Amino acid sequence: MEHIEAIAALHDPVRRRLYTYVAAQGREVGRNEAAEAVGVARTLAAHHLEKLVEAGLLESGSRRLTGRSGPGAGRPAKVYTRTRAERVVSLPARDYRTAAELLAEAAEGAGLDDGLRAAARRRGEAERGAAAPCGGLDEAVALLAARGYEPRLEEGAVRMRNCPFHSVAERFPPLVCGMNLALLEGLLGADGALRARMDARPGECCVVVEPSKNNID
């Protein structure tokens, strides 16, 4: 019921736009910025942002947006970020997470890492179909965004704010991160302009996509 109520909080169109904007930034967002981004008054934005905090969809804090400290720096402002908690709704209830964790536990215990990576690579290749290997970073961003990775371009590479397998990856990081890497290798295509490699960062996907060495001048 808690998850249903949280999702229901996004029924209001203004609230939904505010959530989408804050979630897409990957950083703290102040009330003024959020209001300007969705074209509403600051007081209305503040009201809906607090409702999103109450629903558990955003987290709030405070800091000085001027970047200064000490006397004359101004009062700390309320800021918001997307919560790391996951919300899943299915009617009737389904428990795919437990099944995934049990399968991961069994695979890890049986030493099936290589088999899992091979299956993940085949799945990526099957989803890519007959298409040519991914040809550029912009194309990779579109492909990864469609799969929920929340990609962003950063210093000539694509990094991803979201791991679609987060809850299972937390319990079985080597197994699931290896599977994720193989899946993305299959999606991008072998011998293309891009490569996927491990480069784990806290709170983000463990894989980064970048130009392959053969395509770096």
Summary of the structure (lengths in Angstrom):
residues: 217
radius of gyration: 20.3
end to end distance: 54.5
largest distance: 62.7
contacts: 596
relative contact order: 0.11
helix: 49%
strand: 15%
